[in-house]
Amino acid sequence: MFKKILLNLILAFLIFIFAQIIIALDWRLNLWPTLVAYLVMVFDLEKSFLWSLTAGFLFGLFSILPFGIHLLIMYLVVTALYLLTKNFLTNRSFISFMALSLISSLIFQGLLLLSEKILISFNLLDKILTFTFYDFFIYLLANIIFMIIAFLITLKFTRRLSVSVIE
C-alpha cells in the first residue's frame, strides 16, 4: 500500500514538472483540471484526491497566491467531479468524459478567478492574472484535445470506458 502511494506521488511529481515545462511555453496550457477529470472518470476517488492534492501542494509552492489556495481549489474540483460522476454522469462514455473535462476546467478557472478577486479586495494581491476570451478559448481547446487523446488511449488499452452514448 505504501509503495503504491509513493509511486503515485513520484509519478504526480514528474507529471507536474512536465506540466510546468508546458505552462512555461504557454501559460494557457494548464492541463491539470482535465487530468483530474480523467482520474476521477477512470480511477477511484482516492487516487484522484492523491494526485489533485499533490498538484495543489506543488502549485502552492510555486504560485504567487498564498499557500493553500490551490490545494483548496483542487480539492473542490475533485469533490464536484466525484459528485457529478456518482449522481449525474454515471456512464463512462465520450460525452461524459468531455462534459467532466469542461466542467473541471470551468470550476478550476472560476475558483482561481474568485480567489484572486477576494485577495485583491483584501489588498493581499497586487494584480489579477487576466484571461481574455481568446485565452480562455485556447485554454478550453487545449483541455478538450488533451481529453480526447486520453480517452482514445484509455479506450485502446482498457475496457473501463464505453464508446456508446446510451447504455
Chimera marker file (.cmm) of the C-alpha trace (Angstrom):
<marker_set name="trace">
<marker id="1" x="0.000" y="0.000" z="0.000" r="1" g="1" b="0" radius="0.5"/>
<marker id="2" x="2.797" y="2.395" z="0.924" r="1" g="1" b="0" radius="0.5"/>
<marker id="3" x="4.608" y="1.549" z="-2.331" r="1" g="1" b="0" radius="0.5"/>
<marker id="4" x="1.519" y="2.436" z="-4.380" r="1" g="1" b="0" radius="0.5"/>
<marker id="5" x="1.147" y="5.781" z="-2.626" r="1" g="1" b="0" radius="0.5"/>
<marker id="6" x="4.842" y="6.548" z="-3.056" r="1" g="1" b="0" radius="0.5"/>
<marker id="7" x="4.722" y="5.532" z="-6.723" r="1" g="1" b="0" radius="0.5"/>
<marker id="8" x="1.684" y="7.752" z="-7.318" r="1" g="1" b="0" radius="0.5"/>
<marker id="9" x="3.356" y="10.688" z="-5.566" r="1" g="1" b="0" radius="0.5"/>
<marker id="10" x="6.515" y="10.298" z="-7.634" r="1" g="1" b="0" radius="0.5"/>
<marker id="11" x="4.509" y="9.961" z="-10.847" r="1" g="1" b="0" radius="0.5"/>
<marker id="12" x="2.401" y="13.021" z="-9.963" r="1" g="1" b="0" radius="0.5"/>
<marker id="13" x="5.575" y="14.994" z="-9.231" r="1" g="1" b="0" radius="0.5"/>
<marker id="14" x="7.107" y="14.018" z="-12.585" r="1" g="1" b="0" radius="0.5"/>
<marker id="15" x="3.922" y="14.932" z="-14.427" r="1" g="1" b="0" radius="0.5"/>
<marker id="16" x="3.854" y="18.218" z="-12.516" r="1" g="1" b="0" radius="0.5"/>
<marker id="17" x="7.383" y="19.002" z="-13.725" r="1" g="1" b="0" radius="0.5"/>
<marker id="18" x="6.366" y="18.131" z="-17.297" r="1" g="1" b="0" radius="0.5"/>
<marker id="19" x="3.232" y="20.283" z="-16.951" r="1" g="1" b="0" radius="0.5"/>
<marker id="20" x="5.276" y="23.205" z="-15.632" r="1" g="1" b="0" radius="0.5"/>
<marker id="21" x="7.509" y="22.977" z="-18.701" r="1" g="1" b="0" radius="0.5"/>
<marker id="22" x="4.403" y="23.101" z="-20.908" r="1" g="1" b="0" radius="0.5"/>
<marker id="23" x="2.976" y="26.002" z="-18.890" r="1" g="1" b="0" radius="0.5"/>
<marker id="24" x="6.290" y="27.840" z="-19.251" r="1" g="1" b="0" radius="0.5"/>
<marker id="25" x="5.931" y="27.572" z="-23.043" r="1" g="1" b="0" radius="0.5"/>
<marker id="26" x="2.367" y="28.890" z="-22.992" r="1" g="1" b="0" radius="0.5"/>
<marker id="27" x="0.642" y="29.692" z="-19.701" r="1" g="1" b="0" radius="0.5"/>
<marker id="28" x="-2.785" y="28.837" z="-21.145" r="1" g="1" b="0" radius="0.5"/>
<marker id="29" x="-1.897" y="25.131" z="-21.367" r="1" g="1" b="0" radius="0.5"/>
<marker id="30" x="-2.689" y="24.169" z="-17.773" r="1" g="1" b="0" radius="0.5"/>
<marker id="31" x="-3.937" y="20.607" z="-18.198" r="1" g="1" b="0" radius="0.5"/>
<marker id="32" x="-4.298" y="19.664" z="-14.516" r="1" g="1" b="0" radius="0.5"/>
<marker id="33" x="-8.084" y="20.140" z="-14.318" r="1" g="1" b="0" radius="0.5"/>
<marker id="34" x="-8.500" y="17.794" z="-17.263" r="1" g="1" b="0" radius="0.5"/>
<marker id="35" x="-6.081" y="15.291" z="-15.780" r="1" g="1" b="0" radius="0.5"/>
<marker id="36" x="-8.070" y="15.327" z="-12.555" r="1" g="1" b="0" radius="0.5"/>
<marker id="37" x="-11.296" y="14.752" z="-14.520" r="1" g="1" b="0" radius="0.5"/>
<marker id="38" x="-9.592" y="11.831" z="-16.258" r="1" g="1" b="0" radius="0.5"/>
<marker id="39" x="-8.512" y="10.339" z="-12.930" r="1" g="1" b="0" radius="0.5"/>
<marker id="40" x="-11.993" y="10.682" z="-11.457" r="1" g="1" b="0" radius="0.5"/>
<marker id="41" x="-13.520" y="9.028" z="-14.509" r="1" g="1" b="0" radius="0.5"/>
<marker id="42" x="-11.033" y="6.171" z="-14.961" r="1" g="1" b="0" radius="0.5"/>
<marker id="43" x="-9.663" y="5.502" z="-11.477" r="1" g="1" b="0" radius="0.5"/>
<marker id="44" x="-11.025" y="5.735" z="-7.958" r="1" g="1" b="0" radius="0.5"/>
<marker id="45" x="-11.620" y="8.681" z="-5.667" r="1" g="1" b="0" radius="0.5"/>
<marker id="46" x="-8.560" y="8.056" z="-3.501" r="1" g="1" b="0" radius="0.5"/>
<marker id="47" x="-6.163" y="8.207" z="-6.443" r="1" g="1" b="0" radius="0.5"/>
<marker id="48" x="-7.872" y="11.338" z="-7.728" r="1" g="1" b="0" radius="0.5"/>
<marker id="49" x="-7.551" y="13.060" z="-4.363" r="1" g="1" b="0" radius="0.5"/>
<marker id="50" x="-3.923" y="11.995" z="-4.017" r="1" g="1" b="0" radius="0.5"/>
<marker id="51" x="-2.997" y="13.374" z="-7.428" r="1" g="1" b="0" radius="0.5"/>
<marker id="52" x="-5.004" y="16.573" z="-7.104" r="1" g="1" b="0" radius="0.5"/>
<marker id="53" x="-3.717" y="17.390" z="-3.629" r="1" g="1" b="0" radius="0.5"/>
<marker id="54" x="-0.154" y="16.695" z="-4.775" r="1" g="1" b="0" radius="0.5"/>
<marker id="55" x="-0.688" y="19.074" z="-7.695" r="1" g="1" b="0" radius="0.5"/>
<marker id="56" x="-2.332" y="21.640" z="-5.408" r="1" g="1" b="0" radius="0.5"/>
<marker id="57" x="0.583" y="21.423" z="-2.984" r="1" g="1" b="0" radius="0.5"/>
<marker id="58" x="3.142" y="21.867" z="-5.758" r="1" g="1" b="0" radius="0.5"/>
<marker id="59" x="1.154" y="24.698" z="-7.365" r="1" g="1" b="0" radius="0.5"/>
<marker id="60" x="1.015" y="26.335" z="-3.941" r="1" g="1" b="0" radius="0.5"/>
<marker id="61" x="4.789" y="26.216" z="-3.642" r="1" g="1" b="0" radius="0.5"/>
<marker id="62" x="5.393" y="27.909" z="-6.995" r="1" g="1" b="0" radius="0.5"/>
<marker id="63" x="2.433" y="30.279" z="-7.179" r="1" g="1" b="0" radius="0.5"/>
<marker id="64" x="2.114" y="33.970" z="-6.382" r="1" g="1" b="0" radius="0.5"/>
<marker id="65" x="-1.062" y="33.171" z="-4.458" r="1" g="1" b="0" radius="0.5"/>
<marker id="66" x="-0.909" y="32.334" z="-0.751" r="1" g="1" b="0" radius="0.5"/>
<marker id="67" x="-0.135" y="28.726" z="0.065" r="1" g="1" b="0" radius="0.5"/>
<marker id="68" x="-3.236" y="26.576" z="0.300" r="1" g="1" b="0" radius="0.5"/>
<marker id="69" x="-5.366" y="28.316" z="-2.311" r="1" g="1" b="0" radius="0.5"/>
<marker id="70" x="-4.504" y="25.772" z="-4.988" r="1" g="1" b="0" radius="0.5"/>
<marker id="71" x="-4.929" y="22.914" z="-2.505" r="1" g="1" b="0" radius="0.5"/>
<marker id="72" x="-8.440" y="24.112" z="-1.754" r="1" g="1" b="0" radius="0.5"/>
<marker id="73" x="-9.263" y="24.657" z="-5.427" r="1" g="1" b="0" radius="0.5"/>
<marker id="74" x="-8.067" y="21.188" z="-6.436" r="1" g="1" b="0" radius="0.5"/>
<marker id="75" x="-9.971" y="19.639" z="-3.531" r="1" g="1" b="0" radius="0.5"/>
<marker id="76" x="-13.179" y="21.400" z="-4.578" r="1" g="1" b="0" radius="0.5"/>
<marker id="77" x="-12.683" y="20.397" z="-8.221" r="1" g="1" b="0" radius="0.5"/>
<marker id="78" x="-12.291" y="16.706" z="-7.330" r="1" g="1" b="0" radius="0.5"/>
<marker id="79" x="-15.243" y="16.824" z="-4.950" r="1" g="1" b="0" radius="0.5"/>
<marker id="80" x="-17.501" y="18.416" z="-7.574" r="1" g="1" b="0" radius="0.5"/>
<marker id="81" x="-16.382" y="15.957" z="-10.246" r="1" g="1" b="0" radius="0.5"/>
<marker id="82" x="-16.872" y="12.988" z="-7.952" r="1" g="1" b="0" radius="0.5"/>
<marker id="83" x="-20.409" y="14.110" z="-7.107" r="1" g="1" b="0" radius="0.5"/>
<marker id="84" x="-21.158" y="14.552" z="-10.796" r="1" g="1" b="0" radius="0.5"/>
<marker id="85" x="-19.820" y="11.100" z="-11.716" r="1" g="1" b="0" radius="0.5"/>
<marker id="86" x="-21.765" y="9.400" z="-8.950" r="1" g="1" b="0" radius="0.5"/>
<marker id="87" x="-25.081" y="11.204" z="-9.418" r="1" g="1" b="0" radius="0.5"/>
<marker id="88" x="-25.416" y="12.520" z="-12.969" r="1" g="1" b="0" radius="0.5"/>
<marker id="89" x="-22.737" y="11.336" z="-15.392" r="1" g="1" b="0" radius="0.5"/>
<marker id="90" x="-22.827" y="7.697" z="-14.363" r="1" g="1" b="0" radius="0.5"/>
<marker id="91" x="-21.894" y="6.103" z="-17.673" r="1" g="1" b="0" radius="0.5"/>
<marker id="92" x="-18.305" y="6.321" z="-18.808" r="1" g="1" b="0" radius="0.5"/>
<marker id="93" x="-18.972" y="7.465" z="-22.335" r="1" g="1" b="0" radius="0.5"/>
<marker id="94" x="-17.243" y="10.016" z="-24.516" r="1" g="1" b="0" radius="0.5"/>
<marker id="95" x="-19.892" y="12.657" z="-23.827" r="1" g="1" b="0" radius="0.5"/>
<marker id="96" x="-19.500" y="12.207" z="-20.058" r="1" g="1" b="0" radius="0.5"/>
<marker id="97" x="-15.753" y="12.429" z="-20.463" r="1" g="1" b="0" radius="0.5"/>
<marker id="98" x="-15.971" y="15.704" z="-22.383" r="1" g="1" b="0" radius="0.5"/>
<marker id="99" x="-18.549" y="17.170" z="-20.010" r="1" g="1" b="0" radius="0.5"/>
<marker id="100" x="-16.363" y="16.382" z="-16.992" r="1" g="1" b="0" radius="0.5"/>
<marker id="101" x="-13.349" y="17.888" z="-18.719" r="1" g="1" b="0" radius="0.5"/>
<marker id="102" x="-15.152" y="21.138" z="-19.477" r="1" g="1" b="0" radius="0.5"/>
<marker id="103" x="-16.732" y="21.294" z="-16.024" r="1" g="1" b="0" radius="0.5"/>
<marker id="104" x="-13.406" y="20.720" z="-14.291" r="1" g="1" b="0" radius="0.5"/>
<marker id="105" x="-11.716" y="23.396" z="-16.398" r="1" g="1" b="0" radius="0.5"/>
<marker id="106" x="-14.506" y="25.884" z="-15.733" r="1" g="1" b="0" radius="0.5"/>
<marker id="107" x="-14.587" y="25.163" z="-11.987" r="1" g="1" b="0" radius="0.5"/>
<marker id="108" x="-10.793" y="25.449" z="-11.745" r="1" g="1" b="0" radius="0.5"/>
<marker id="109" x="-10.613" y="28.772" z="-13.573" r="1" g="1" b="0" radius="0.5"/>
<marker id="110" x="-13.710" y="30.126" z="-11.848" r="1" g="1" b="0" radius="0.5"/>
<marker id="111" x="-12.385" y="29.340" z="-8.374" r="1" g="1" b="0" radius="0.5"/>
<marker id="112" x="-8.957" y="30.698" z="-9.290" r="1" g="1" b="0" radius="0.5"/>
<marker id="113" x="-10.508" y="33.952" z="-10.516" r="1" g="1" b="0" radius="0.5"/>
<marker id="114" x="-12.727" y="34.175" z="-7.424" r="1" g="1" b="0" radius="0.5"/>
<marker id="115" x="-9.805" y="33.634" z="-5.063" r="1" g="1" b="0" radius="0.5"/>
<marker id="116" x="-7.765" y="36.287" z="-6.880" r="1" g="1" b="0" radius="0.5"/>
<marker id="117" x="-10.662" y="38.770" z="-6.654" r="1" g="1" b="0" radius="0.5"/>
<marker id="118" x="-11.005" y="38.086" z="-2.913" r="1" g="1" b="0" radius="0.5"/>
<marker id="119" x="-7.274" y="38.521" z="-2.353" r="1" g="1" b="0" radius="0.5"/>
<marker id="120" x="-7.283" y="41.801" z="-4.288" r="1" g="1" b="0" radius="0.5"/>
<marker id="121" x="-10.250" y="43.093" z="-2.281" r="1" g="1" b="0" radius="0.5"/>
<marker id="122" x="-8.302" y="42.469" z="0.943" r="1" g="1" b="0" radius="0.5"/>
<marker id="123" x="-5.155" y="44.038" z="-0.578" r="1" g="1" b="0" radius="0.5"/>
<marker id="124" x="-3.234" y="40.750" z="-0.325" r="1" g="1" b="0" radius="0.5"/>
<marker id="125" x="-2.536" y="40.627" z="-4.054" r="1" g="1" b="0" radius="0.5"/>
<marker id="126" x="-1.499" y="43.475" z="-6.328" r="1" g="1" b="0" radius="0.5"/>
<marker id="127" x="-2.971" y="42.497" z="-9.659" r="1" g="1" b="0" radius="0.5"/>
<marker id="128" x="-5.117" y="39.807" z="-11.144" r="1" g="1" b="0" radius="0.5"/>
<marker id="129" x="-3.973" y="37.323" z="-13.733" r="1" g="1" b="0" radius="0.5"/>
<marker id="130" x="-6.198" y="38.298" z="-16.621" r="1" g="1" b="0" radius="0.5"/>
<marker id="131" x="-7.774" y="35.853" z="-19.004" r="1" g="1" b="0" radius="0.5"/>
<marker id="132" x="-9.157" y="37.306" z="-22.216" r="1" g="1" b="0" radius="0.5"/>
<marker id="133" x="-11.861" y="35.475" z="-24.122" r="1" g="1" b="0" radius="0.5"/>
<marker id="134" x="-9.254" y="34.295" z="-26.630" r="1" g="1" b="0" radius="0.5"/>
<marker id="135" x="-7.001" y="32.976" z="-23.844" r="1" g="1" b="0" radius="0.5"/>
<marker id="136" x="-9.930" y="31.172" z="-22.251" r="1" g="1" b="0" radius="0.5"/>
<marker id="137" x="-10.846" y="29.646" z="-25.628" r="1" g="1" b="0" radius="0.5"/>
<marker id="138" x="-7.265" y="28.381" z="-26.112" r="1" g="1" b="0" radius="0.5"/>
<marker id="139" x="-7.306" y="27.004" z="-22.552" r="1" g="1" b="0" radius="0.5"/>
<marker id="140" x="-10.562" y="25.085" z="-23.108" r="1" g="1" b="0" radius="0.5"/>
<marker id="141" x="-9.485" y="23.880" z="-26.554" r="1" g="1" b="0" radius="0.5"/>
<marker id="142" x="-6.189" y="22.534" z="-25.200" r="1" g="1" b="0" radius="0.5"/>
<marker id="143" x="-8.025" y="20.730" z="-22.408" r="1" g="1" b="0" radius="0.5"/>
<marker id="144" x="-10.520" y="19.204" z="-24.846" r="1" g="1" b="0" radius="0.5"/>
<marker id="145" x="-7.752" y="17.999" z="-27.163" r="1" g="1" b="0" radius="0.5"/>
<marker id="146" x="-5.883" y="16.508" z="-24.207" r="1" g="1" b="0" radius="0.5"/>
<marker id="147" x="-9.053" y="14.745" z="-23.032" r="1" g="1" b="0" radius="0.5"/>
<marker id="148" x="-9.784" y="13.326" z="-26.492" r="1" g="1" b="0" radius="0.5"/>
<marker id="149" x="-6.263" y="11.897" z="-26.688" r="1" g="1" b="0" radius="0.5"/>
<marker id="150" x="-6.525" y="10.488" z="-23.157" r="1" g="1" b="0" radius="0.5"/>
<marker id="151" x="-9.935" y="8.969" z="-23.950" r="1" g="1" b="0" radius="0.5"/>
<marker id="152" x="-8.681" y="7.284" z="-27.113" r="1" g="1" b="0" radius="0.5"/>
<marker id="153" x="-5.577" y="5.897" z="-25.400" r="1" g="1" b="0" radius="0.5"/>
<marker id="154" x="-7.610" y="4.583" z="-22.479" r="1" g="1" b="0" radius="0.5"/>
<marker id="155" x="-10.201" y="3.095" z="-24.817" r="1" g="1" b="0" radius="0.5"/>
<marker id="156" x="-7.464" y="1.312" z="-26.762" r="1" g="1" b="0" radius="0.5"/>
<marker id="157" x="-5.789" y="-0.320" z="-23.759" r="1" g="1" b="0" radius="0.5"/>
<marker id="158" x="-8.576" y="-0.859" z="-21.201" r="1" g="1" b="0" radius="0.5"/>
<marker id="159" x="-12.272" y="-1.602" z="-21.031" r="1" g="1" b="0" radius="0.5"/>
<marker id="160" x="-13.037" y="0.998" z="-18.365" r="1" g="1" b="0" radius="0.5"/>
<marker id="161" x="-14.724" y="3.312" z="-20.837" r="1" g="1" b="0" radius="0.5"/>
<marker id="162" x="-17.582" y="2.960" z="-23.277" r="1" g="1" b="0" radius="0.5"/>
<marker id="163" x="-17.921" y="4.308" z="-26.800" r="1" g="1" b="0" radius="0.5"/>
<marker id="164" x="-21.713" y="4.303" z="-26.743" r="1" g="1" b="0" radius="0.5"/>
<marker id="165" x="-23.610" y="7.300" z="-25.537" r="1" g="1" b="0" radius="0.5"/>
<marker id="166" x="-26.620" y="5.321" z="-24.298" r="1" g="1" b="0" radius="0.5"/>
<marker id="167" x="-26.111" y="2.171" z="-22.280" r="1" g="1" b="0" radius="0.5"/>
<link id1="1" id2="2" r="1" g="1" b="0" radius="0.2"/>
<link id1="2" id2="3" r="1" g="1" b="0" radius="0.2"/>
<link id1="3" id2="4" r="1" g="1" b="0" radius="0.2"/>
<link id1="4" id2="5" r="1" g="1" b="0" radius="0.2"/>
<link id1="5" id2="6" r="1" g="1" b="0" radius="0.2"/>
<link id1="6" id2="7" r="1" g="1" b="0" radius="0.2"/>
<link id1="7" id2="8" r="1" g="1" b="0" radius="0.2"/>
<link id1="8" id2="9" r="1" g="1" b="0" radius="0.2"/>
<link id1="9" id2="10" r="1" g="1" b="0" radius="0.2"/>
<link id1="10" id2="11" r="1" g="1" b="0" radius="0.2"/>
<link id1="11" id2="12" r="1" g="1" b="0" radius="0.2"/>
<link id1="12" id2="13" r="1" g="1" b="0" radius="0.2"/>
<link id1="13" id2="14" r="1" g="1" b="0" radius="0.2"/>
<link id1="14" id2="15" r="1" g="1" b="0" radius="0.2"/>
<link id1="15" id2="16" r="1" g="1" b="0" radius="0.2"/>
<link id1="16" id2="17" r="1" g="1" b="0" radius="0.2"/>
<link id1="17" id2="18" r="1" g="1" b="0" radius="0.2"/>
<link id1="18" id2="19" r="1" g="1" b="0" radius="0.2"/>
<link id1="19" id2="20" r="1" g="1" b="0" radius="0.2"/>
<link id1="20" id2="21" r="1" g="1" b="0" radius="0.2"/>
<link id1="21" id2="22" r="1" g="1" b="0" radius="0.2"/>
<link id1="22" id2="23" r="1" g="1" b="0" radius="0.2"/>
<link id1="23" id2="24" r="1" g="1" b="0" radius="0.2"/>
<link id1="24" id2="25" r="1" g="1" b="0" radius="0.2"/>
<link id1="25" id2="26" r="1" g="1" b="0" radius="0.2"/>
<link id1="26" id2="27" r="1" g="1" b="0" radius="0.2"/>
<link id1="27" id2="28" r="1" g="1" b="0" radius="0.2"/>
<link id1="28" id2="29" r="1" g="1" b="0" radius="0.2"/>
<link id1="29" id2="30" r="1" g="1" b="0" radius="0.2"/>
<link id1="30" id2="31" r="1" g="1" b="0" radius="0.2"/>
<link id1="31" id2="32" r="1" g="1" b="0" radius="0.2"/>
<link id1="32" id2="33" r="1" g="1" b="0" radius="0.2"/>
<link id1="33" id2="34" r="1" g="1" b="0" radius="0.2"/>
<link id1="34" id2="35" r="1" g="1" b="0" radius="0.2"/>
<link id1="35" id2="36" r="1" g="1" b="0" radius="0.2"/>
<link id1="36" id2="37" r="1" g="1" b="0" radius="0.2"/>
<link id1="37" id2="38" r="1" g="1" b="0" radius="0.2"/>
<link id1="38" id2="39" r="1" g="1" b="0" radius="0.2"/>
<link id1="39" id2="40" r="1" g="1" b="0" radius="0.2"/>
<link id1="40" id2="41" r="1" g="1" b="0" radius="0.2"/>
<link id1="41" id2="42" r="1" g="1" b="0" radius="0.2"/>
<link id1="42" id2="43" r="1" g="1" b="0" radius="0.2"/>
<link id1="43" id2="44" r="1" g="1" b="0" radius="0.2"/>
<link id1="44" id2="45" r="1" g="1" b="0" radius="0.2"/>
<link id1="45" id2="46" r="1" g="1" b="0" radius="0.2"/>
<link id1="46" id2="47" r="1" g="1" b="0" radius="0.2"/>
<link id1="47" id2="48" r="1" g="1" b="0" radius="0.2"/>
<link id1="48" id2="49" r="1" g="1" b="0" radius="0.2"/>
<link id1="49" id2="50" r="1" g="1" b="0" radius="0.2"/>
<link id1="50" id2="51" r="1" g="1" b="0" radius="0.2"/>
<link id1="51" id2="52" r="1" g="1" b="0" radius="0.2"/>
<link id1="52" id2="53" r="1" g="1" b="0" radius="0.2"/>
<link id1="53" id2="54" r="1" g="1" b="0" radius="0.2"/>
<link id1="54" id2="55" r="1" g="1" b="0" radius="0.2"/>
<link id1="55" id2="56" r="1" g="1" b="0" radius="0.2"/>
<link id1="56" id2="57" r="1" g="1" b="0" radius="0.2"/>
<link id1="57" id2="58" r="1" g="1" b="0" radius="0.2"/>
<link id1="58" id2="59" r="1" g="1" b="0" radius="0.2"/>
<link id1="59" id2="60" r="1" g="1" b="0" radius="0.2"/>
<link id1="60" id2="61" r="1" g="1" b="0" radius="0.2"/>
<link id1="61" id2="62" r="1" g="1" b="0" radius="0.2"/>
<link id1="62" id2="63" r="1" g="1" b="0" radius="0.2"/>
<link id1="63" id2="64" r="1" g="1" b="0" radius="0.2"/>
<link id1="64" id2="65" r="1" g="1" b="0" radius="0.2"/>
<link id1="65" id2="66" r="1" g="1" b="0" radius="0.2"/>
<link id1="66" id2="67" r="1" g="1" b="0" radius="0.2"/>
<link id1="67" id2="68" r="1" g="1" b="0" radius="0.2"/>
<link id1="68" id2="69" r="1" g="1" b="0" radius="0.2"/>
<link id1="69" id2="70" r="1" g="1" b="0" radius="0.2"/>
<link id1="70" id2="71" r="1" g="1" b="0" radius="0.2"/>
<link id1="71" id2="72" r="1" g="1" b="0" radius="0.2"/>
<link id1="72" id2="73" r="1" g="1" b="0" radius="0.2"/>
<link id1="73" id2="74" r="1" g="1" b="0" radius="0.2"/>
<link id1="74" id2="75" r="1" g="1" b="0" radius="0.2"/>
<link id1="75" id2="76" r="1" g="1" b="0" radius="0.2"/>
<link id1="76" id2="77" r="1" g="1" b="0" radius="0.2"/>
<link id1="77" id2="78" r="1" g="1" b="0" radius="0.2"/>
<link id1="78" id2="79" r="1" g="1" b="0" radius="0.2"/>
<link id1="79" id2="80" r="1" g="1" b="0" radius="0.2"/>
<link id1="80" id2="81" r="1" g="1" b="0" radius="0.2"/>
<link id1="81" id2="82" r="1" g="1" b="0" radius="0.2"/>
<link id1="82" id2="83" r="1" g="1" b="0" radius="0.2"/>
<link id1="83" id2="84" r="1" g="1" b="0" radius="0.2"/>
<link id1="84" id2="85" r="1" g="1" b="0" radius="0.2"/>
<link id1="85" id2="86" r="1" g="1" b="0" radius="0.2"/>
<link id1="86" id2="87" r="1" g="1" b="0" radius="0.2"/>
<link id1="87" id2="88" r="1" g="1" b="0" radius="0.2"/>
<link id1="88" id2="89" r="1" g="1" b="0" radius="0.2"/>
<link id1="89" id2="90" r="1" g="1" b="0" radius="0.2"/>
<link id1="90" id2="91" r="1" g="1" b="0" radius="0.2"/>
<link id1="91" id2="92" r="1" g="1" b="0" radius="0.2"/>
<link id1="92" id2="93" r="1" g="1" b="0" radius="0.2"/>
<link id1="93" id2="94" r="1" g="1" b="0" radius="0.2"/>
<link id1="94" id2="95" r="1" g="1" b="0" radius="0.2"/>
<link id1="95" id2="96" r="1" g="1" b="0" radius="0.2"/>
<link id1="96" id2="97" r="1" g="1" b="0" radius="0.2"/>
<link id1="97" id2="98" r="1" g="1" b="0" radius="0.2"/>
<link id1="98" id2="99" r="1" g="1" b="0" radius="0.2"/>
<link id1="99" id2="100" r="1" g="1" b="0" radius="0.2"/>
<link id1="100" id2="101" r="1" g="1" b="0" radius="0.2"/>
<link id1="101" id2="102" r="1" g="1" b="0" radius="0.2"/>
<link id1="102" id2="103" r="1" g="1" b="0" radius="0.2"/>
<link id1="103" id2="104" r="1" g="1" b="0" radius="0.2"/>
<link id1="104" id2="105" r="1" g="1" b="0" radius="0.2"/>
<link id1="105" id2="106" r="1" g="1" b="0" radius="0.2"/>
<link id1="106" id2="107" r="1" g="1" b="0" radius="0.2"/>
<link id1="107" id2="108" r="1" g="1" b="0" radius="0.2"/>
<link id1="108" id2="109" r="1" g="1" b="0" radius="0.2"/>
<link id1="109" id2="110" r="1" g="1" b="0" radius="0.2"/>
<link id1="110" id2="111" r="1" g="1" b="0" radius="0.2"/>
<link id1="111" id2="112" r="1" g="1" b="0" radius="0.2"/>
<link id1="112" id2="113" r="1" g="1" b="0" radius="0.2"/>
<link id1="113" id2="114" r="1" g="1" b="0" radius="0.2"/>
<link id1="114" id2="115" r="1" g="1" b="0" radius="0.2"/>
<link id1="115" id2="116" r="1" g="1" b="0" radius="0.2"/>
<link id1="116" id2="117" r="1" g="1" b="0" radius="0.2"/>
<link id1="117" id2="118" r="1" g="1" b="0" radius="0.2"/>
<link id1="118" id2="119" r="1" g="1" b="0" radius="0.2"/>
<link id1="119" id2="120" r="1" g="1" b="0" radius="0.2"/>
<link id1="120" id2="121" r="1" g="1" b="0" radius="0.2"/>
<link id1="121" id2="122" r="1" g="1" b="0" radius="0.2"/>
<link id1="122" id2="123" r="1" g="1" b="0" radius="0.2"/>
<link id1="123" id2="124" r="1" g="1" b="0" radius="0.2"/>
<link id1="124" id2="125" r="1" g="1" b="0" radius="0.2"/>
<link id1="125" id2="126" r="1" g="1" b="0" radius="0.2"/>
<link id1="126" id2="127" r="1" g="1" b="0" radius="0.2"/>
<link id1="127" id2="128" r="1" g="1" b="0" radius="0.2"/>
<link id1="128" id2="129" r="1" g="1" b="0" radius="0.2"/>
<link id1="129" id2="130" r="1" g="1" b="0" radius="0.2"/>
<link id1="130" id2="131" r="1" g="1" b="0" radius="0.2"/>
<link id1="131" id2="132" r="1" g="1" b="0" radius="0.2"/>
<link id1="132" id2="133" r="1" g="1" b="0" radius="0.2"/>
<link id1="133" id2="134" r="1" g="1" b="0" radius="0.2"/>
<link id1="134" id2="135" r="1" g="1" b="0" radius="0.2"/>
<link id1="135" id2="136" r="1" g="1" b="0" radius="0.2"/>
<link id1="136" id2="137" r="1" g="1" b="0" radius="0.2"/>
<link id1="137" id2="138" r="1" g="1" b="0" radius="0.2"/>
<link id1="138" id2="139" r="1" g="1" b="0" radius="0.2"/>
<link id1="139" id2="140" r="1" g="1" b="0" radius="0.2"/>
<link id1="140" id2="141" r="1" g="1" b="0" radius="0.2"/>
<link id1="141" id2="142" r="1" g="1" b="0" radius="0.2"/>
<link id1="142" id2="143" r="1" g="1" b="0" radius="0.2"/>
<link id1="143" id2="144" r="1" g="1" b="0" radius="0.2"/>
<link id1="144" id2="145" r="1" g="1" b="0" radius="0.2"/>
<link id1="145" id2="146" r="1" g="1" b="0" radius="0.2"/>
<link id1="146" id2="147" r="1" g="1" b="0" radius="0.2"/>
<link id1="147" id2="148" r="1" g="1" b="0" radius="0.2"/>
<link id1="148" id2="149" r="1" g="1" b="0" radius="0.2"/>
<link id1="149" id2="150" r="1" g="1" b="0" radius="0.2"/>
<link id1="150" id2="151" r="1" g="1" b="0" radius="0.2"/>
<link id1="151" id2="152" r="1" g="1" b="0" radius="0.2"/>
<link id1="152" id2="153" r="1" g="1" b="0" radius="0.2"/>
<link id1="153" id2="154" r="1" g="1" b="0" radius="0.2"/>
<link id1="154" id2="155" r="1" g="1" b="0" radius="0.2"/>
<link id1="155" id2="156" r="1" g="1" b="0" radius="0.2"/>
<link id1="156" id2="157" r="1" g="1" b="0" radius="0.2"/>
<link id1="157" id2="158" r="1" g="1" b="0" radius="0.2"/>
<link id1="158" id2="159" r="1" g="1" b="0" radius="0.2"/>
<link id1="159" id2="160" r="1" g="1" b="0" radius="0.2"/>
<link id1="160" id2="161" r="1" g="1" b="0" radius="0.2"/>
<link id1="161" id2="162" r="1" g="1" b="0" radius="0.2"/>
<link id1="162" id2="163" r="1" g="1" b="0" radius="0.2"/>
<link id1="163" id2="164" r="1" g="1" b="0" radius="0.2"/>
<link id1="164" id2="165" r="1" g="1" b="0" radius="0.2"/>
<link id1="165" id2="166" r="1" g="1" b="0" radius="0.2"/>
<link id1="166" id2="167" r="1" g="1" b="0" radius="0.2"/>
</marker_set>
